[in-house]
């Protein structure tokens, strides 16, 4: 953990002066650019970054995660561990939701009971399955019982607490959220903007910012241009490299540029007959020119990855490495698997069938589009008929990848605050976000060990063992460890505290 904290500790609060007053109103407002619209504002069901970041403002969890990834009290004022499988939280007195209704231990119990119920189909359910019971000891005391010690638990307890009575009364939190966070929803124009206002009922008091608006601008460069024109006060990753370089040199803007908590990767659908053999996935992986993608297309804002463990993580080992770019090695492996250019047309074939693959990504990120088109060209040059399939984010994510319809998809994972966050739900057998259908009993055991031991040396050994298997079997091919960038107007009326998670609480001026 020490090496990770050293990396992220470079992210510091920066102070700037004059007060920006929203037009025609005696109120402070910040406008933030976002790349995609939120899919839902029920914190238990968020799947995209905008939803998660908006929910983090509307709702509050038992804890808050700081920029240095420390869990600090939020709705819970304290907690204790009577034993390794029990955590008891004491809530702050007189908590309320933004509508003024009381927030008690029963709401905490309801949140986690529903979150772990398979019927809800919560995307993050696997993060909470070690919880076997949540009990309200009294109005302010909640007891969590675990099936085994669970090292990353606190890191995941920032998820928003939802109002039991309102939901049971028919409230639709997905579209009309009611939480206990520092902001509350004013309006939501789908595909255009989400407007939030300060919540005077937040336990810490209303934030300094009266209104925060998220403007949805899908194209990265268009979003950067809107920022430069003064239509936005803040933008952050994902951004195009050419825009990052230009904005970094503009002294009108402050910036935070650092290592992020995400990866860009290829998701292999191992349920597809063409990709079920690890050797086949390895051959395709050897056609991935990481260096050109990272250093030319992304212009070095990310870092070439070697395994599924982030270089900033305490579990990282430089000795674990997935295949590197080797077209001749890829051809040899294809040949070994029976694919050869039998008719001399430059396309590998087997049993009269050409070797063909579909590479997919979403249209909102031009660098991902360019990367897929570049991979398409490399694949074609090496005897593979490659099709690039580009669609909008909702179609790509919800209707394609999440339904296991893809062959090879280029996408990313963010918020990797612990190795468990990237690996368990995504790559254990039957995991809720295991969209490629990968299954390996040995890996399942290692990932279970990694989350259920409190000894960091044992966790490191488990995750390095898992990373070794994954670098060989390649359900994922990690192209890069992402960088994180935020740019902001120097005249913002608050101190700016950035976090590589991309969450926005550091922009609204919460009291200390």
TORVEXNU-332681 format. One line per 10 residues: number of its first residue (from 1); their letters; for each residue x, y, z of C-alpha. Coordinates in pm, 1 decimal, decimal comma, always signed. Example, Ala and Ser with C-alpha at 12.3 -4.5 7.8 and 13.67 -1.06 7.14 Angstrom:
// TORVEXNU-332681
1) as) +1230,0:-450,0:+780,0 | +1367,0:-106,0:+714,0
END
This chain:
// TORVEXNU-332681
1) xxxxxxxxxx) +0,0:+0,0:+0,0 | +285,2:+240,5:+73,0 | +399,7:+264,0:-287,9 | +43,1:+334,5:-403,2 | -7,8:+611,4:-151,6 | +320,8:+769,0:-254,8 | +193,8:+784,9:-610,9 | -140,8:+936,7:-529,9 | -15,6:+1170,7:-260,0 | +99,5:+1407,1:-534,2
11) xxxxxxxxxx) -265,6:+1503,9:-575,4 | -304,1:+1804,3:-349,6 | -556,7:+2074,4:-280,5 | -495,9:+2393,8:-477,9 | -641,4:+2729,3:-373,2 | -769,1:+2997,6:-605,1 | -924,0:+3330,6:-539,5 | -1198,0:+3542,1:-673,6 | -1558,6:+3440,1:-631,6 | -1737,0:+3341,7:-951,8
21) xxxxxxxxxx) -2102,8:+3442,1:-939,6 | -2353,2:+3263,8:-1160,3 | -2517,5:+3492,1:-1414,7 | -2809,9:+3697,6:-1284,7 | -2817,8:+3512,6:-955,8 | -2650,5:+3568,2:-624,1 | -2528,0:+3210,9:-620,3 | -2214,6:+3017,2:-694,2 | -2223,7:+2767,0:-978,4 | -1974,3:+2525,0:-1132,3
31) xxxxxxxxxx) -2029,1:+2364,2:-1471,5 | -1847,9:+2034,4:-1527,4 | -1810,4:+1859,9:-1861,9 | -1899,2:+1489,5:-1875,5 | -1846,0:+1239,8:-2154,9 | -2159,5:+1026,4:-2114,3 | -2499,7:+1072,2:-1958,8 | -2585,0:+882,4:-1642,3 | -2776,0:+561,8:-1696,5 | -2937,5:+571,5:-1352,1
41) xxxxxxxxxx) -2909,8:+772,7:-1031,1 | -2984,1:+480,6:-801,5 | -2638,6:+430,9:-642,1 | -2688,4:+56,7:-620,6 | -2730,2:+25,2:-996,4 | -2472,3:+263,4:-1146,6 | -2265,4:+126,8:-1434,6 | -2105,1:+437,6:-1586,6 | -1870,1:+702,6:-1452,1 | -2114,8:+992,2:-1477,3
51) xxxxxxxxxx) -2376,3:+800,2:-1280,2 | -2123,2:+703,0:-1014,1 | -1982,7:+1056,4:-982,0 | -2327,6:+1214,6:-967,8 | -2449,9:+958,6:-715,2 | -2145,4:+1032,8:-499,4 | -2276,1:+1391,5:-467,2 | -2644,3:+1309,5:-418,0 | -2588,7:+1025,8:-171,4 | -2353,3:+962,8:+116,2
61) xxxxxxxxxx) -2201,3:+635,8:+231,1 | -2090,3:+513,9:+567,5 | -1741,6:+631,0:+469,6 | -1587,2:+870,0:+220,3 | -1275,1:+776,3:+22,2 | -1010,7:+1051,3:+18,7 | -781,4:+1128,2:-277,0 | -513,1:+918,6:-104,2 | -766,3:+629,1:-94,0 | -819,1:+641,7:+281,2
71) xxxxxxxxxx) -1163,6:+555,7:+418,0 | -1275,6:+836,2:+651,5 | -1607,8:+883,8:+835,1 | -1907,4:+1014,0:+640,9 | -2250,9:+906,7:+767,5 | -2075,3:+682,1:+1019,5 | -1890,6:+880,9:+1283,2 | -1690,9:+575,3:+1393,3 | -1655,0:+198,9:+1364,4 | -1490,4:-89,0:+1543,7
81) xxxxxxxxxx) -1394,0:-450,3:+1476,0 | -1481,2:-672,8:+1772,5 | -1335,7:-958,7:+1567,3 | -1207,4:-1003,5:+1209,0 | -1553,5:-1097,2:+1081,2 | -1753,7:-823,4:+1250,2 | -1767,0:-448,5:+1191,9 | -1991,9:-224,6:+1401,8 | -2069,8:+127,3:+1274,9 | -2206,9:+414,9:+1479,8
91) xxxxxxxxxx) -2401,3:+667,2:+1273,4 | -2387,8:+1039,0:+1333,6 | -2681,3:+1175,6:+1534,5 | -2983,7:+1334,2:+1365,6 | -2901,7:+1231,6:+1008,7 | -3159,3:+1311,7:+740,1 | -3206,7:+1262,4:+368,9 | -3228,7:+1570,2:+146,4 | -3610,3:+1575,0:+181,2 | -3576,1:+1604,6:+559,0
101) xxxxxxxxxx) -3682,4:+1247,1:+639,8 | -3468,9:+1070,8:+903,0 | -3184,3:+839,2:+806,0 | -3137,7:+554,3:+1052,3 | -2969,1:+218,1:+1083,0 | -3271,4:+61,9:+910,6 | -3184,6:+249,3:+589,2 | -2830,2:+112,2:+605,0 | -2962,6:-240,4:+654,3 | -3205,4:-196,7:+363,8
111) xxxxxxxxxx) -2934,3:-60,8:+133,9 | -2701,0:-354,8:+180,8 | -2976,4:-618,2:+199,0 | -3107,7:-511,4:-140,3 | -2759,4:-456,4:-281,4 | -2664,3:-818,7:-211,4 | -3000,4:-959,3:-326,1 | -2951,2:-1129,1:-666,7 | -3294,4:-1006,5:-774,3 | -3172,6:-645,2:-781,9
121) xxxxxxxxxx) -2890,9:-743,0:-1023,2 | -2662,3:-474,7:-881,5 | -2347,0:-445,2:-1096,7 | -2131,3:-415,5:-785,4 | -2300,5:-698,2:-594,1 | -1985,5:-914,7:-593,8 | -1806,9:-650,0:-387,4 | -2051,6:-711,4:-102,3 | -2116,9:-1086,1:-111,6 | -1884,1:-1154,4:+187,3
131) xxxxxxxxxx) -2146,2:-973,0:+398,4 | -2368,2:-1243,7:+548,1 | -2579,2:-1019,9:+771,4 | -2646,9:-651,9:+836,7 | -2836,1:-574,8:+1156,6 | -2971,0:-258,6:+1314,1 | -2864,5:-282,1:+1677,5 | -3044,9:+46,1:+1744,9 | -3126,7:+360,4:+1544,7 | -2762,8:+464,5:+1523,0
141) xxxxxxxxxx) -2577,0:+133,0:+1534,8 | -2529,8:-111,3:+1248,4 | -2354,7:-447,2:+1275,4 | -2199,8:-614,2:+970,0 | -2119,5:-985,9:+988,1 | -1884,7:-1134,0:+727,2 | -1835,4:-1491,8:+612,3 | -1457,5:-1436,7:+638,1 | -1221,8:-1146,6:+700,4 | -1261,7:-908,1:+407,3
151) xxxxxxxxxx) -967,7:-678,4:+343,4 | -1119,9:-429,1:+94,0 | -1453,0:-385,2:+277,9 | -1408,6:-26,3:+397,3 | -1296,6:+79,9:+49,6 | -1638,4:-24,4:-83,9 | -1857,0:+125,3:+189,3 | -1875,1:+469,5:+28,7 | -2173,8:+348,5:-173,5 | -2475,7:+571,1:-111,5
161) xxxxxxxxxx) -2732,1:+483,3:+153,6 | -3086,8:+483,4:+12,2 | -3416,9:+566,2:+190,0 | -3601,8:+245,4:+274,7 | -3941,7:+406,9:+337,9 | -3942,3:+603,3:+13,1 | -3846,2:+304,7:-202,1 | -4099,6:+79,2:-34,4 | -4352,2:+355,7:-96,1 | -4281,4:+342,1:-469,9
171) xxxxxxxxxx) -4016,3:+611,8:-516,1 | -3808,2:+580,5:-833,8 | -3451,8:+660,2:-729,9 | -3319,9:+587,2:-1077,5 | -3486,3:+904,0:-1210,9 | -3574,8:+1097,9:-895,2 | -3297,8:+1032,6:-644,5 | -3323,4:+1121,5:-276,7 | -3002,1:+1082,6:-82,8 | -2813,9:+1220,3:+213,9
181) xxxxxxxxxx) -2515,3:+1361,9:+27,4 | -2398,0:+1721,2:-10,8 | -2604,1:+1788,1:-327,0 | -2955,6:+1708,9:-450,6 | -3109,7:+1681,9:-795,6 | -3275,4:+1991,7:-940,9 | -3332,5:+1874,0:-1297,9 | -3212,2:+1616,3:-1548,0 | -3241,8:+1679,3:-1919,8 | -3147,2:+1340,0:-2061,1
191) xxxxxxxxxx) -2848,9:+1351,3:-2293,1 | -2787,7:+1718,6:-2215,1 | -2733,7:+1811,3:-1850,6 | -2778,2:+1712,2:-1487,7 | -2831,4:+2003,4:-1247,7 | -2762,8:+1965,3:-876,4 | -2807,8:+2211,1:-590,8 | -2663,8:+2227,6:-241,1 | -2830,6:+2006,6:+20,4 | -2873,6:+2207,7:+337,8
201) xxxxxxxxxx) -2956,7:+1886,5:+523,8 | -2614,8:+1726,4:+468,7 | -2462,2:+1643,9:+806,2 | -2155,2:+1856,6:+731,4 | -2366,5:+2153,7:+625,6 | -2441,0:+2281,7:+277,4 | -2135,1:+2303,1:+50,9 | -2003,9:+2640,4:-65,7 | -2116,7:+2576,3:-423,8 | -2490,0:+2640,3:-463,6
211) xxxxxxxxxx) -2525,1:+2464,4:-796,4 | -2323,8:+2210,6:-994,1 | -2423,1:+2130,1:-1351,0 | -2288,3:+1837,5:-1548,7 | -2301,0:+1914,6:-1920,5 | -2298,2:+1603,8:-2138,1 | -2060,4:+1650,7:-2432,5 | -1969,6:+1313,8:-2574,2 | -1684,2:+1412,8:-2801,4 | -1361,0:+1465,7:-2607,3
221) xxxxxxxxxx) -1230,3:+1748,0:-2826,9 | -1565,4:+1925,3:-2834,9 | -1569,3:+1912,1:-2456,3 | -1219,1:+2063,1:-2440,8 | -1323,4:+2338,8:-2681,3 | -1627,6:+2419,0:-2469,2 | -1397,2:+2447,4:-2168,3 | -1160,6:+2682,4:-2352,1 | -1457,0:+2894,6:-2460,8 | -1565,2:+2936,6:-2099,0
231) xxxxxxxxxx) -1880,0:+2727,5:-2129,1 | -1740,5:+2475,9:-1879,1 | -1546,7:+2536,2:-1557,7 | -1398,6:+2186,8:-1519,6 | -1317,2:+1895,2:-1748,2 | -1139,2:+1571,4:-1670,0 | -1046,8:+1236,0:-1818,3 | -1119,0:+1102,8:-2073,4 | -951,1:+1371,0:-2284,1 | -770,5:+1358,6:-2615,3
241) xxxxxxxxxx) -390,1:+1380,9:-2588,6 | -363,9:+1678,3:-2821,5 | -610,6:+1867,6:-2602,8 | -424,1:+1774,7:-2284,8 | -99,0:+1913,0:-2423,7 | -262,5:+2237,4:-2535,9 | -454,7:+2294,1:-2212,8 | -151,6:+2215,3:-1998,5 | +29,5:+2507,2:-2164,0 | -257,1:+2755,1:-2113,4
251) xxxxxxxxxx) -193,0:+2963,7:-1801,5 | -563,0:+3048,9:-1767,9 | -623,3:+2701,5:-1631,9 | -510,6:+2498,7:-1336,9 | -448,5:+2128,6:-1384,2 | -385,0:+1799,6:-1211,3 | -204,6:+1541,5:-1426,1 | -109,1:+1217,7:-1254,2 | -135,3:+839,2:-1256,7 | -493,8:+723,5:-1262,8
261) xxxxxxxxxx) -685,2:+428,6:-1119,8 | -792,5:+276,8:-1448,8 | -690,3:+51,2:-1733,0 | -768,2:+43,0:-2103,6 | -799,3:-316,3:-2218,4 | -923,7:-566,2:-2472,2 | -1202,9:-788,9:-2345,2 | -1187,7:-1128,5:-2517,5 | -1517,6:-1314,7:-2529,2 | -1392,2:-1661,6:-2438,3
271) xxxxxxxxxx) -1743,2:-1798,6:-2498,3 | -1696,0:-1729,6:-2868,8 | -1581,4:-2053,7:-3040,8 | -1297,2:-1871,5:-3215,3 | -1159,5:-1735,8:-2887,4 | -1213,6:-2021,1:-2643,5 | -853,5:-2150,9:-2683,3 | -603,7:-1940,4:-2479,2 | -345,7:-1992,8:-2757,5 | -580,0:-1818,8:-3000,7
281) xxxxxxxxxx) -622,0:-1525,3:-2763,4 | -245,0:-1516,3:-2721,7 | -193,8:-1498,5:-3097,2 | -433,0:-1205,3:-3127,5 | -265,9:-1037,3:-2828,2 | +69,5:-1058,9:-3006,8 | -78,0:-836,7:-3278,8 | -145,6:-554,3:-3031,5 | +108,9:-278,7:-3081,1 | +88,8:-126,7:-2732,7
291) xxxxxxxxxx) +374,8:+115,2:-2789,1 | +211,5:+285,5:-3088,5 | -131,1:+296,9:-2922,9 | -1,1:+438,8:-2593,6 | +276,2:+667,3:-2715,1 | +143,5:+780,8:-3054,4 | -236,0:+760,3:-3041,0 | -257,8:+848,7:-2671,1 | +65,1:+1051,3:-2692,1 | +208,4:+912,7:-2372,5
301) xxxxxxxxxx) -65,4:+1026,3:-2134,3 | -105,0:+661,4:-2028,9 | +158,6:+398,6:-1949,5 | +217,1:+71,9:-2135,3 | +79,3:-206,2:-1913,6 | +234,0:-546,7:-1852,4 | -30,0:-718,2:-1638,7 | -365,1:-666,5:-1468,4 | -204,1:-519,4:-1155,3 | -155,9:-143,3:-1170,6
311) xxxxxxxxxx) +209,0:-35,1:-1140,0 | +108,5:+188,7:-847,6 | -39,9:-102,8:-651,5 | +127,3:-274,0:-357,8 | +56,8:-604,6:-538,8 | +244,4:-514,7:-857,9 | +536,2:-727,3:-980,5 | +748,3:-633,5:-1283,9 | +822,6:-1003,6:-1330,7 | +466,9:-1076,5:-1449,7
321) xxxxxxxxxx) +414,9:-990,1:-1813,4 | +152,1:-1058,7:-2077,4 | +263,3:-1111,6:-2441,4 | +417,7:-818,7:-2625,5 | +386,8:-712,5:-2989,1 | +525,6:-993,0:-3206,0 | +355,5:-1035,4:-3547,0 | +584,1:-1318,9:-3654,1 | +517,7:-1501,5:-3328,7 | +145,5:-1447,2:-3379,1
331) xxxxxxxxxx) +157,5:-1595,5:-3729,3 | +352,9:-1895,0:-3601,9 | +94,1:-1952,4:-3331,1 | -194,2:-1917,9:-3577,9 | -16,0:-2172,8:-3799,7 | +25,6:-2407,3:-3502,8 | -350,3:-2383,7:-3448,8 | -415,8:-2479,9:-3811,3 | -462,3:-2135,6:-3967,2 | -251,5:-2081,2:-4279,7
341) xxxxxxxxxx) -265,1:-1891,3:-4607,5 | -346,9:-2201,2:-4808,2 | -464,3:-2021,3:-5123,9 | -209,1:-1739,5:-5125,0 | -460,7:-1456,3:-5093,3 | -292,2:-1313,6:-4782,3 | -571,9:-1420,9:-4548,8 | -525,5:-1707,5:-4304,4 | -781,5:-1982,7:-4340,8 | -870,7:-2318,7:-4189,2
351) xxxxxxxxxx) -1105,4:-2584,4:-4327,9 | -1211,6:-2344,2:-4602,8 | -1298,3:-2062,5:-4361,6 | -1111,5:-1733,3:-4345,9 | -981,9:-1612,0:-4010,1 | -1214,1:-1318,6:-3929,3 | -1264,7:-1116,1:-3612,6 | -1470,3:-813,3:-3503,7 | -1306,2:-537,7:-3299,3 | -1551,6:-310,0:-3119,7
361) xxxxxxxxxx) -1552,4:+8,8:-2915,9 | -1769,5:+316,7:-2859,3 | -1786,3:+634,0:-3064,2 | -1755,3:+888,4:-2782,8 | -1380,4:+835,4:-2737,8 | -1191,2:+919,7:-3059,9 | -869,5:+767,3:-2925,9 | -1040,6:+433,4:-2872,4 | -1189,7:+455,9:-3219,6 | -846,1:+532,3:-3364,6
371) xxxxxxxxxx) -693,2:+246,3:-3164,3 | -947,9:-2,2:-3297,1 | -894,2:+119,7:-3652,7 | -518,7:+85,7:-3607,4 | -558,5:-266,7:-3468,8 | -784,0:-346,7:-3762,5 | -506,2:-244,0:-4001,3 | -242,2:-446,1:-3814,2 | -466,0:-753,3:-3807,8 | -532,8:-721,3:-4181,7
381) xxxxxxxxxx) -161,1:-688,2:-4253,6 | -106,4:-1016,3:-4071,8 | -368,1:-1229,1:-4241,9 | -677,7:-1163,5:-4029,6 | -999,6:-1026,5:-4175,3 | -1084,9:-760,6:-3917,3 | -1404,3:-559,5:-3890,7 | -1425,7:-244,6:-3677,7 | -1763,5:-203,9:-3510,6 | -1819,2:+143,2:-3363,5
391) xxxxxxxxxx) -2140,2:+236,7:-3183,0 | -2259,7:+483,1:-2920,9 | -2184,5:+404,3:-2556,7 | -2530,8:+276,7:-2452,1 | -2551,0:+41,5:-2750,2 | -2189,4:-72,4:-2714,0 | -2195,4:-130,5:-2339,1 | -2549,2:-235,1:-2248,8 | -2670,6:-405,7:-2563,6 | -2345,4:-554,7:-2685,6
401) xxxxxxxxxx) -2060,5:-617,2:-2442,2 | -2271,3:-674,0:-2130,9 | -2477,4:-929,3:-2321,4 | -2165,3:-1114,6:-2436,0 | -2226,6:-1036,7:-2804,0 | -1872,4:-913,7:-2874,4 | -1559,0:-1092,7:-2989,1 | -1287,4:-842,6:-2892,4 | -1398,5:-515,6:-2730,9 | -1182,7:-218,7:-2637,5
411) xxxxxxxxxx) -1297,9:-49,2:-2319,4 | -1175,3:+41,5:-1971,1 | -1217,8:-2,1:-1598,4 | -1185,9:+286,6:-1354,1 | -1186,4:+326,7:-977,0 | -941,9:+40,5:-918,1 | -881,5:+124,0:-553,7 | -783,4:-235,7:-476,7 | -682,9:-531,4:-701,0 | -1008,7:-697,0:-595,7
421) xxxxxxxxxx) -1199,0:-417,5:-768,1 | -1064,8:-509,1:-1111,9 | -1047,4:-884,9:-1076,0 | -1316,4:-1047,1:-863,7 | -1648,8:-950,1:-1022,4 | -1496,3:-939,6:-1369,0 | -1303,0:-1265,8:-1384,0 | -1435,5:-1515,2:-1130,6 | -1665,8:-1783,8:-1265,1 | -2013,7:-1637,0:-1306,2
431) xxxxxxxxxx) -1905,8:-1291,4:-1186,6 | -2169,1:-1021,7:-1254,8 | -1937,2:-824,4:-1483,2 | -1762,5:-1127,8:-1633,3 | -1890,6:-1036,0:-1978,7 | -1642,5:-1259,3:-2160,1 | -1752,9:-1576,5:-1978,4 | -1406,2:-1665,3:-1843,6 | -1377,2:-1945,7:-1587,2 | -1075,7:-2089,1:-1406,2
441) xxxxxxxxxx) -1112,5:-2273,0:-1073,5 | -756,0:-2197,7:-963,2 | -804,9:-1828,3:-1032,5 | -1135,6:-1830,7:-841,1 | -954,9:-1969,3:-537,7 | -672,4:-1715,8:-557,7 | -910,8:-1421,6:-589,6 | -1116,3:-1548,1:-297,7 | -798,0:-1571,7:-90,8 | -697,7:-1222,0:-197,7
451) xxxxxxxxxx) -1012,5:-1068,6:-55,1 | -1052,3:-1287,1:+254,2 | -711,9:-1256,7:+417,9 | -606,4:-945,5:+608,4 | -235,5:-1021,9:+570,3 | -100,7:-800,1:+292,2 | +185,7:-1036,7:+210,0 | -67,1:-1317,3:+155,2 | -285,7:-1086,0:-50,7 | +13,6:-989,9:-263,6
461) xxxxxxxxxx) +100,1:-1352,9:-323,1 | -259,4:-1433,7:-420,2 | -292,3:-1144,5:-664,6 | +43,9:-1207,6:-822,5 | -55,7:-1570,9:-870,1 | -379,9:-1456,9:-1030,1 | -201,2:-1206,3:-1253,9 | +36,3:-1480,4:-1369,7 | -254,9:-1701,3:-1477,6 | -430,0:-1413,2:-1650,3
471) xxxxxxxxxx) -116,5:-1306,5:-1836,8 | -105,5:-1658,8:-1980,8 | -476,5:-1723,5:-2045,1 | -564,8:-1365,1:-2148,2 | -936,9:-1314,8:-2097,9 | -822,0:-952,5:-2077,8 | -529,8:-791,2:-2255,6 | -432,6:-473,5:-2071,6 | -314,1:-210,5:-2316,4 | -239,4:+66,9:-2071,4
481) xxxxxxxxxx) -254,6:+192,8:-1717,0 | -449,8:+514,9:-1755,3 | -333,6:+858,1:-1657,2 | -574,7:+1104,0:-1497,4 | -614,0:+1467,6:-1600,9 | -828,9:+1748,4:-1465,5 | -835,3:+2106,6:-1594,4 | -1021,2:+2386,9:-1420,4 | -1075,2:+2760,3:-1432,3 | -835,3:+2929,7:-1192,4
491) xxxxxxxxxx) -1115,4:+3162,6:-1083,2 | -1323,9:+2887,6:-923,8 | -1466,4:+3006,3:-591,7 | -1341,9:+2704,7:-396,0 | -1024,9:+2515,3:-319,7 | -989,3:+2233,5:-571,0 | -912,3:+1883,3:-448,3 | -876,6:+1631,4:-728,7 | -889,1:+1256,1:-693,5 | -776,9:+998,6:-951,7
501) xxxxxxxxxx) -1119,2:+837,0:-909,6 | -1267,5:+1139,9:-1085,2 | -1529,6:+1202,7:-817,6 | -1646,2:+1561,9:-774,6 | -1678,4:+1631,0:-402,5 | -1346,1:+1812,8:-414,4 | -1505,8:+2083,4:-630,8 | -1800,3:+2190,8:-413,8 | -1630,5:+2346,3:-112,3 | -1734,9:+2124,2:+174,7
511) xx) -1642,1:+2266,3:+514,6 | -1345,9:+2108,3:+693,0
END
